[in-house]
Amino acid sequence: MLRNQGERLTRVVVCTPQTEYFRVTNLKVHNIAEIANPERAREQHDHLKAILKKFGCEVIDIQELAGHPNSIFTWDTALSTPKGYIKLRMGLRTRRGEEDWMAKTLESLGEPQAGSIKEPGTAEGGDIILAGRKAFIGQTKRTNKSGVKQLSRLLTDMNYEVRSITLPESYLHLGSAMSLIGPDRVLCFRGVFPDEFFDGFDRIEISCNAFASANVVCLGNDEIIADKANAVAIKELERSGMVVHAVDLSEFAKGRGGPTCLILPVERK
């Protein structure tokens, strides 16, 4: 069960890169900047998993989907909610099929399906953040107007108040510009969101520049996982009293992914 992405993380699905992430012939269609180094990528992924396990989180590691180098980025494939998971529909065409792959995994874990996004809608997990009674949704190149409408209906039926925003094309996902770092606390880019968007939430704001990202993983209990290259966010988080576990994720930045992209939260308590 997951109602608030700022609560303690207790169960996740990850996908260790073995072959598919490195087997890319057309980088552009997969939105990958360059092919990662296999040995370093596995070492970095293992470090991330070790932090999760040490924190007490159950880590379910599944095999990559054949022909899908982006399947290691499990966050985007589904949305866990208090009623079960919502089966999403990927905005990047080369990722289509990952929704069915993840649905089988979640159902094998006993997670019921609470809804699904239908054509022409597209929606990816990086554009949806659940925060108690609030749900933040970003309309982006990956989550279109129909996807936002369908998500809003499903989440409203679960008693969420939906707050949506259309982001500039430079943002791949909402999760690039904001992350929940506590039940009612947000890390976000300064100047991207209207003030009322975060009514009821405490904000830590960081400058929006090429060397910063609001993409961090909330473990709970004021502990965070961040890419060690994200010095701007790490400095502000530590200044606010949070414990930051800095991880080298340079091999996943080559696939245009950050720490949240590599985990699918299934349960938080």
Sine and cosine of phi, psi and omega as CSV:
sin_phi,cos_phi,sin_psi,cos_psi,sin_omega,cos_omega
0.00,0.00,0.68,-0.73,0.02,-1.00
-0.62,-0.79,0.90,-0.43,0.08,-1.00
-0.93,-0.37,-0.54,0.84,-0.11,-0.99
-0.70,-0.71,0.87,-0.49,-0.05,-1.00
-0.97,0.22,0.11,0.99,0.10,-0.99
-0.98,-0.22,0.00,1.00,0.02,-1.00
-1.00,0.08,0.06,-1.00,-0.07,-1.00
-0.90,0.43,0.79,-0.61,-0.02,-1.00
-0.99,0.17,0.82,-0.57,-0.08,-1.00
-0.85,-0.53,-0.31,0.95,-0.02,-1.00
-0.44,-0.90,0.77,-0.64,0.00,-1.00
-0.67,-0.74,0.37,-0.93,0.16,-0.99
-0.93,-0.37,0.79,-0.62,0.05,-1.00
-0.80,-0.60,0.14,-0.99,-0.01,-1.00
-0.60,-0.80,0.98,-0.19,-0.02,-1.00
-0.92,0.40,0.77,-0.64,0.02,-1.00
-0.93,0.38,0.83,-0.55,0.02,-1.00
-0.89,-0.45,-0.81,0.59,-0.04,-1.00
-0.72,-0.70,-0.73,0.68,-0.20,-0.98
-0.90,0.43,-0.58,0.81,-0.02,-1.00
-0.90,0.44,-0.40,0.92,-0.05,-1.00
-0.97,-0.23,-0.06,1.00,-0.08,-1.00
-0.96,-0.27,0.95,0.30,-0.09,-1.00
-0.83,-0.55,0.83,-0.55,0.01,-1.00
-0.98,-0.19,-0.44,0.90,0.02,-1.00
-0.82,-0.57,1.00,-0.09,-0.08,-1.00
-0.88,0.47,-0.64,0.76,-0.11,-0.99
-0.88,0.47,-0.71,0.70,-0.08,-1.00
-0.93,0.36,-0.36,0.93,0.03,-1.00
-0.99,-0.14,0.02,1.00,-0.01,-1.00
0.84,0.54,0.69,0.73,0.03,-1.00
-0.92,-0.40,0.74,-0.67,-0.07,-1.00
-0.97,0.25,-0.71,0.71,0.04,-1.00
-0.36,-0.93,0.38,-0.93,-0.04,-1.00
-0.96,0.28,0.73,-0.68,-0.05,-1.00
-0.98,0.20,0.35,-0.94,0.11,-0.99
-0.98,0.18,0.87,-0.50,-0.10,-0.99
-0.84,0.54,-0.74,0.67,-0.06,-1.00
-0.90,0.44,-0.72,0.69,-0.01,-1.00
-0.92,0.39,-0.62,0.78,0.00,-1.00
-0.89,0.46,-0.68,0.74,0.01,-1.00
-0.92,0.39,-0.64,0.77,0.04,-1.00
-0.88,0.48,-0.69,0.72,0.00,-1.00
-0.91,0.41,-0.67,0.74,0.01,-1.00
-0.91,0.42,-0.64,0.77,0.03,-1.00
-0.89,0.45,-0.62,0.79,0.03,-1.00
-0.90,0.44,-0.68,0.73,0.04,-1.00
-0.86,0.50,-0.72,0.70,0.00,-1.00
-0.90,0.44,-0.61,0.80,-0.01,-1.00
-0.89,0.45,-0.64,0.77,0.04,-1.00
-0.90,0.43,-0.70,0.72,0.02,-1.00
-0.86,0.51,-0.72,0.69,-0.03,-1.00
-0.92,0.39,-0.65,0.76,0.01,-1.00
-0.89,0.46,-0.53,0.85,0.03,-1.00
-0.95,0.30,-0.25,0.97,0.00,-1.00
0.97,-0.22,0.20,0.98,-0.02,-1.00
-1.00,0.06,0.71,-0.70,0.11,-0.99
-0.97,0.25,0.81,-0.58,-0.05,-1.00
-0.93,-0.37,0.91,-0.41,0.01,-1.00
-0.98,-0.19,0.92,-0.39,-0.11,-0.99
-0.97,-0.25,0.88,-0.47,-0.04,-1.00
-0.93,-0.38,0.27,-0.96,-0.01,-1.00
-0.98,0.18,0.52,-0.85,0.07,-1.00
-0.86,0.51,0.44,-0.90,0.10,-0.99
-1.00,0.08,0.80,-0.60,-0.04,-1.00
-0.83,0.56,0.75,-0.67,0.03,-1.00
0.99,0.15,0.12,0.99,-0.07,-1.00
-0.80,-0.60,1.00,0.06,-0.03,-1.00
-0.88,0.47,-0.44,0.90,-0.01,-1.00
-0.99,0.11,0.01,1.00,-0.02,-1.00
-0.92,0.39,-0.23,0.97,0.09,-1.00
-0.93,0.36,-0.33,0.94,0.02,-1.00
-1.00,-0.01,0.98,0.22,-0.18,-0.98
-0.93,0.36,-0.41,0.91,-0.07,-1.00
-0.79,0.62,-0.63,0.78,-0.18,-0.98
-0.97,0.23,-0.21,0.98,-0.23,-0.97
-1.00,0.07,-0.32,0.95,-0.06,-1.00
-0.32,-0.95,0.27,-0.96,0.06,-1.00
-0.80,-0.60,0.88,-0.47,0.06,-1.00
-0.99,0.13,0.69,-0.73,-0.03,-1.00
-0.69,-0.72,0.10,-0.99,0.04,-1.00
-0.89,0.45,-0.33,0.94,-0.04,-1.00
-0.98,-0.18,0.00,1.00,-0.09,-1.00
0.81,-0.59,-0.27,-0.96,-0.04,-1.00
-0.98,-0.17,0.52,-0.86,0.15,-0.99
-0.99,-0.17,0.83,-0.57,0.04,-1.00
-0.98,0.20,0.88,-0.47,-0.07,-1.00
-1.00,0.01,0.03,-1.00,0.04,-1.00
-0.71,-0.71,0.92,-0.39,-0.19,-0.98
-0.89,0.45,0.66,-0.75,0.03,-1.00
-0.98,0.18,-0.47,0.88,0.06,-1.00
-1.00,0.05,0.89,-0.46,-0.15,-0.99
-0.84,0.54,-0.59,0.81,-0.04,-1.00
-0.95,0.32,-0.12,0.99,0.06,-1.00
-0.99,-0.14,-0.09,1.00,0.01,-1.00
-0.87,0.50,0.71,-0.71,-0.07,-1.00
0.93,-0.36,-0.43,0.90,0.04,-1.00
-0.93,0.38,-0.43,0.90,0.02,-1.00
-0.90,0.44,-0.69,0.72,0.01,-1.00
-0.92,0.39,-0.66,0.75,0.02,-1.00
-0.86,0.51,-0.72,0.69,0.00,-1.00
-0.96,0.29,-0.57,0.82,0.02,-1.00
-0.86,0.51,-0.66,0.75,0.03,-1.00
-0.89,0.45,-0.66,0.76,0.03,-1.00
-0.89,0.45,-0.75,0.67,-0.05,-1.00
-0.90,0.43,-0.64,0.77,0.02,-1.00
-0.93,0.37,-0.52,0.85,0.07,-1.00
-0.93,0.38,-0.36,0.93,0.04,-1.00
-1.00,-0.02,0.03,1.00,0.02,-1.00
1.00,0.01,0.23,0.97,0.00,-1.00
-1.00,0.05,0.85,-0.53,0.05,-1.00
-0.98,0.21,0.38,-0.92,0.07,-1.00
-1.00,0.05,0.77,-0.64,-0.04,-1.00
-0.97,-0.25,0.01,1.00,-0.01,-1.00
0.41,-0.91,0.09,-1.00,0.01,-1.00
-0.46,-0.89,0.40,-0.92,0.04,-1.00
-1.00,-0.07,0.80,-0.60,-0.07,-1.00
-0.96,-0.27,0.45,-0.89,0.11,-0.99
-0.85,0.53,0.69,-0.72,0.23,0.97
-1.00,-0.02,0.18,0.98,-0.03,-1.00
-0.94,0.35,0.56,-0.83,0.19,-0.98
-0.77,-0.64,0.57,-0.82,0.02,-1.00
-0.38,-0.93,0.74,-0.68,0.05,-1.00
-0.85,-0.53,0.52,-0.85,-0.11,-0.99
-0.86,0.52,-0.46,0.89,0.01,-1.00
-0.92,0.40,-0.17,0.98,0.00,-1.00
-0.97,-0.25,0.17,0.99,-0.06,-1.00
-0.73,-0.68,0.81,-0.59,0.03,-1.00
-0.76,-0.65,0.88,-0.48,0.01,-1.00
-1.00,-0.03,0.72,-0.69,-0.10,-0.99
-0.65,-0.76,0.94,0.34,0.03,-1.00
0.96,0.27,-0.95,-0.31,0.05,-1.00
-0.99,-0.10,0.04,1.00,-0.01,-1.00
-0.91,-0.41,0.52,-0.86,0.10,-0.99
-0.74,-0.67,0.85,-0.52,0.03,-1.00
-0.99,-0.11,0.77,-0.64,0.00,-1.00
-0.76,-0.64,0.72,-0.70,0.06,-1.00
-0.95,-0.32,0.74,-0.67,0.15,-0.99
-1.00,-0.01,0.86,-0.50,-0.09,-1.00
-0.66,-0.75,-0.16,-0.99,0.10,-1.00
-0.90,0.43,-0.39,0.92,-0.05,-1.00
-0.99,-0.11,-0.44,0.90,0.01,-1.00
-0.85,-0.53,0.95,-0.32,-0.13,-0.99
-1.00,-0.02,-0.01,-1.00,-0.08,-1.00
-0.85,0.52,-0.68,0.73,0.03,-1.00
-0.91,0.42,-0.63,0.78,0.03,-1.00
-0.89,0.45,-0.67,0.74,0.03,-1.00
-0.88,0.47,-0.68,0.73,-0.01,-1.00
-0.89,0.46,-0.71,0.71,-0.01,-1.00
-0.92,0.39,-0.69,0.72,0.04,-1.00
-0.87,0.49,-0.69,0.73,-0.02,-1.00
-0.87,0.49,-0.67,0.75,0.01,-1.00
-0.91,0.42,-0.71,0.70,-0.01,-1.00
-0.89,0.45,-0.68,0.73,-0.06,-1.00
-0.97,0.23,-0.53,0.85,0.09,-1.00
-0.89,0.45,-0.62,0.79,0.05,-1.00
-0.91,0.42,-0.33,0.94,0.07,-1.00
-1.00,-0.09,0.21,0.98,0.05,-1.00
0.96,0.29,0.45,0.90,0.17,-0.99
-1.00,0.05,0.57,-0.82,0.24,-0.97
-1.00,-0.02,0.89,-0.46,-0.09,-1.00
-1.00,0.00,0.75,-0.66,0.11,-0.99
-0.86,-0.52,0.90,-0.43,-0.06,-1.00
-0.89,-0.46,0.41,-0.91,-0.02,-1.00
-0.53,-0.85,0.60,-0.80,0.12,-0.99
-1.00,-0.07,0.85,-0.53,-0.07,-1.00
-0.99,-0.13,0.46,-0.89,0.08,-1.00
-0.86,0.51,0.41,-0.91,-0.07,-1.00
-0.89,0.46,-0.32,0.95,-0.01,-1.00
-0.94,0.35,-0.25,0.97,0.00,-1.00
-0.99,-0.13,0.87,-0.49,0.04,-1.00
-0.91,0.41,-0.70,0.71,-0.04,-1.00
-0.60,-0.80,0.34,-0.94,0.13,-0.99
-0.84,0.55,-0.61,0.79,-0.03,-1.00
-0.90,0.43,-0.20,0.98,0.11,-0.99
-0.96,0.27,-0.46,0.89,-0.12,-0.99
-0.96,-0.26,-0.24,0.97,0.02,-1.00
-0.39,-0.92,0.50,-0.86,0.15,-0.99
-0.60,-0.80,0.54,-0.84,0.14,-0.99
-0.99,0.17,0.74,-0.67,-0.02,-1.00
-0.86,-0.51,0.18,0.98,0.06,-1.00
-0.05,-1.00,0.17,-0.99,-0.05,-1.00
-0.83,0.56,-0.53,0.85,0.01,-1.00
-0.68,-0.73,0.60,0.80,-0.05,-1.00
-0.71,-0.70,0.69,-0.72,-0.12,-0.99
-0.79,-0.61,0.67,-0.74,0.24,-0.97
-0.99,-0.17,0.80,-0.60,-0.06,-1.00
-0.50,-0.87,0.30,-0.95,0.09,-1.00
-0.97,0.25,0.66,-0.75,0.06,-1.00
-0.96,0.28,0.72,-0.69,0.11,-0.99
1.00,0.06,-0.02,1.00,-0.02,-1.00
-1.00,-0.02,-0.58,0.82,-0.12,-0.99
-0.94,-0.34,0.57,-0.82,0.14,-0.99
-0.91,0.40,0.48,-0.87,-0.07,-1.00
-0.82,0.57,-0.65,0.76,-0.08,-1.00
-0.95,0.32,-0.23,0.97,-0.03,-1.00
-0.87,0.49,-0.54,0.84,-0.05,-1.00
-0.94,-0.35,0.44,0.90,0.08,-1.00
-0.81,0.58,0.77,-0.64,0.00,-1.00
1.00,-0.04,-0.04,1.00,-0.04,-1.00
-0.86,-0.52,0.59,-0.81,0.15,-0.99
-0.99,0.15,0.67,-0.74,-0.08,-1.00
-0.89,-0.46,0.67,-0.74,0.29,-0.96
-0.93,-0.38,0.91,-0.42,-0.06,-1.00
-0.97,-0.22,0.62,-0.78,0.05,-1.00
-0.79,-0.61,0.41,-0.91,0.01,-1.00
-0.93,0.38,0.62,-0.79,0.02,-1.00
-1.00,0.02,0.97,-0.26,0.04,-1.00
-0.51,-0.86,0.07,-1.00,-0.11,-0.99
-0.91,0.42,-0.29,0.96,-0.07,-1.00
-0.96,-0.26,0.15,0.99,-0.04,-1.00
-0.82,-0.57,0.44,-0.90,0.09,-1.00
-0.50,-0.86,0.58,-0.82,0.11,-0.99
-1.00,-0.08,0.19,0.98,-0.01,-1.00
-0.99,0.10,0.99,-0.14,0.05,-1.00
-0.67,-0.74,0.38,-0.92,0.02,-1.00
-0.99,-0.16,0.83,-0.56,0.11,-0.99
-1.00,0.09,0.90,-0.44,0.09,-1.00
-0.99,0.12,-0.46,0.89,-0.12,-0.99
0.95,-0.30,0.24,-0.97,0.02,-1.00
0.82,0.58,0.60,0.80,0.04,-1.00
0.90,0.44,0.51,0.86,0.09,-1.00
-0.88,-0.47,0.64,-0.77,-0.13,-0.99
-0.71,-0.70,0.55,-0.84,0.22,-0.98
-0.96,-0.29,0.76,-0.65,0.03,-1.00
-0.67,-0.74,0.47,-0.88,0.14,-0.99
-0.91,0.41,0.76,-0.65,-0.08,-1.00
-0.89,0.46,-0.34,0.94,0.05,-1.00
-0.96,0.28,-0.23,0.97,-0.07,-1.00
-1.00,0.02,0.89,0.46,-0.11,-0.99
-0.89,0.46,-0.56,0.83,-0.04,-1.00
-0.88,0.47,-0.76,0.65,-0.01,-1.00
-0.93,0.36,-0.67,0.75,-0.02,-1.00
-0.85,0.52,-0.69,0.72,0.00,-1.00
-0.87,0.50,-0.71,0.71,-0.03,-1.00
-0.95,0.32,-0.61,0.79,0.02,-1.00
-0.91,0.41,-0.72,0.70,0.02,-1.00
-0.91,0.41,-0.59,0.81,0.04,-1.00
-0.89,0.46,-0.51,0.86,0.00,-1.00
-1.00,0.10,0.01,1.00,0.06,-1.00
0.99,-0.13,0.15,0.99,-0.03,-1.00
-1.00,0.02,0.47,-0.88,0.09,-1.00
-1.00,-0.04,0.85,-0.53,-0.04,-1.00
-0.93,-0.37,0.82,-0.58,0.10,-0.99
-1.00,-0.10,0.96,-0.27,-0.05,-1.00
-1.00,0.04,0.81,-0.59,-0.06,-1.00
-0.83,-0.56,0.68,-0.74,0.09,-1.00
-0.97,0.24,0.92,-0.40,0.01,-1.00
-0.85,-0.53,0.52,0.86,-0.06,-1.00
-0.87,0.49,-0.54,0.84,-0.01,-1.00
-0.96,0.29,-0.33,0.95,0.03,-1.00
-1.00,-0.09,-0.38,0.93,0.17,-0.99
-0.89,0.45,-0.47,0.88,0.06,-1.00
-0.91,0.42,-0.42,0.91,0.08,-1.00
-0.99,-0.12,0.20,0.98,0.01,-1.00
0.90,0.43,0.57,0.82,0.01,-1.00
-0.88,-0.47,0.44,-0.90,0.08,-1.00
-0.87,-0.50,-0.15,-0.99,-0.10,-1.00
-0.87,0.48,-0.66,0.75,-0.02,-1.00
-0.92,0.40,-0.53,0.85,-0.05,-1.00
-0.86,0.50,-0.46,0.89,-0.13,-0.99
-1.00,0.05,-0.07,1.00,0.01,-1.00
-0.75,-0.66,0.60,-0.80,0.17,-0.99
-0.95,-0.31,0.96,-0.27,0.04,-1.00
-0.92,0.39,0.79,-0.61,0.02,-1.00
-0.96,-0.29,-0.60,0.80,0.00,-1.00
-0.67,-0.74,0.64,-0.77,0.18,-0.98
-0.68,-0.74,0.57,-0.82,-0.04,-1.00
-0.72,-0.70,0.00,0.00,0.00,0.00
